[in-house]
Every structure is written in C-alpha cells, then in structure tokens.
Amino acid sequence: MLEGLTSIIGSSFERAPWGWGLLLTVTVALIRGWPAIVDATTKAKTALGDRRLSRIEKLEAKIEVQNASHEVEVGLLRHQLNNVIGCLDALLLLIETAPDKAAEHAARIRAMRKEQSKTAVVEKATIKGTRVAVAEAAALVAEKGVS
C-alpha cells in the first residue's frame, strides 16, 4: 500500500511539479496568516458587541426619560382627580347643609373647577415643554456622541 501511495505522489510530481509548489505555498500562507485571521474575527465580534452595548445603553436612557415623564404625568392626573373629588365632596356638603342655596354652591364649585382647569393646562404645557427639551438634549448627545 505504501508503494502505491509513493508511486501516485511521484507520478503527480512528475506531471505537475508546480502544483505541489502551489499547495505548499498556500499551506505556508495559511499557517502564517492564521493569527491575523483569528485576530480579525475577534475584532469583528468585539466591534459588534460594542455597537450592541452602545445601542442598549441609548435605549435604556430613553426608557428612563420616558418613565420619569410618565411618573410626572400620572402624578398630575392623580392631582386632578383629587381636585375633582374634593370639589364633588364640597358640593355635596354644601348642598346637604343648605339645600336651598344649591345653585349658588354649584356656581362656586364651577369657579373652583375653572381655576383648577387653568392650572392643569399650565402644568400640562410645562410637562410637554420639558419632554421637548429632554428630547432635544438627547438628540444632541446622540449626535455628538457625548456621554
């Protein structure tokens, strides 16, 4: 069997000696270049991981801003609900104590609600303005790449 293998290799060398040289050259190039190939693969994986981490950090920052904004908005809604409940309780108490003056009491409560509505509009505008300012600041940070 060994004789057959040597005769095949020998005849191949006689027919195309340049093919063996090419095979040897390619083999040596692969052996010498292997560390560079491994290094390039590692750098590509690291760069991909860094990009993903950067994206995750940006998304987490956006979520934190949204959570803070939503907490403020929920607080505002609770405040408005408490105002309405307070006005309803006051109206009921006034009607119970002096039912003959119900129209006057209702007018007084309507005036209170009107003032509360004005305040709520200002609070909502402030929240929207803050959201716009935070979004603009986040866009500038993302654009400049500043942390």
N, C-alpha and C positions, 0 to 999 in steps of 0.2 A: 504494500500500500504506500509505503514511504517512497518507493521507487516511482510509482505512478504520479505522486504529487510533485516530486522533483522534476520529472520529465515534463509535466504540464507547466510548471513555473519556468523551467529552462526554455521550452518552446515559446512561451509567451514573451520571454525576454529577448529571444532571437527575432521574433516577428515585430515587436513594438517596444524597443528599449525606452523610448521617450515616455510611454505610458506609465512605466514604473517610476521614472523620474518625476512625472507629474503627480502621481499618487504620493510619493514621498514628500514632495514639496507641499502639497495640500495638507498632509498629515502633520508636518512640522509647523505649518502656519496655524493650524487649528490648535495644536498644543501650546504654541507660544501666545496665541491670541485669546486663549480661553479665559485668563484672568480679566482681560478687557471686556469680554462678552459678559462675564458674570458681574463685573462692576457696572456696566451699562444697564443691565437688567435690574440690579439693586437700586441704582439711581432712579430709574424709571418708576419702580414700585414706591420708593420714598417720596418722589415728587407727587405721585398720585395720592398717596396718603396725606401729604401736606395740604394739597388742594382740598381734599375732602374735609380735613380738620378745620381749615380756614372757613369753608362753607358752613360747616356745622356751627362754628363759633358765631358767624354772622347771623345764622338763623336763630340761635339761642338768644342773641342780643335783641333781635326783632321780637321774639316771643316775650322777653322780659318787659320791653317797652309796651307791647300790647296788653300784657297782664296788668301792668301798672295803670294804664289808661282805662282798662275795663273796671279795675277796682275803684277808680275815681268816679267813673260813670255810675256804677252800682251804688256807691255812696250817695251820689246826687239823687238817684231815683229813690233811695230809701228816705232821704231828707224830704223830698217832695211828697212821698206817701205819708210820712209823719205829719207834714203840714196839712194835708187833706184830711187825715184822720182827726187832727187837732181841731180843724175848722168844723168838721161834722159834729164832733163831741161838743164844741162850744155852741153850735146852733141848736143841738138837741137840748142842752142845758138851759139855754136862753128861752127856748120855746116852752120847756117844762115849767120854768119859774114864772114866765109872763106870756102865756099863750095869746093874749090879746094884742101883743106887740110883735107878732111873728114876722110881719112884713118889714118892720124896722130892723129886726135881728137879721133877717135874710140879706137886707141891703148892707148891713155892717160886715157880715161874713163875706159877701161878694167883693167888697172893697179890700178886705184882707186877702182874699184869693187873688185879686188883681195885682196887688203888691208882690205877693209870692210868685206869681207868674212872671212878672218883670225881673225879679231876682233870678229865677230859674233860667230865663233867656240869657242873662248876663253870664251865669255860671256855665251854660252850655257853650256859649261863644268862647269863653275862656278855655274850656276843655278842647274845643276844635282848634283854636289858635295854638295851644300847647302841642297838640298832635302834629300840626303842620310844622312847627318849629323843630320838634324832635325828628320828624321825617327828613327835613332839610339837613339837619345836623348829621343824621345817619348817612344820608346820601353823600355829603361832603367827606365824611370819614371813609366811606367805601371808595369814593373816587380817588382820594389822596393816599389811601392805604395806611392811614394813621390809626393807631390803636388808642 
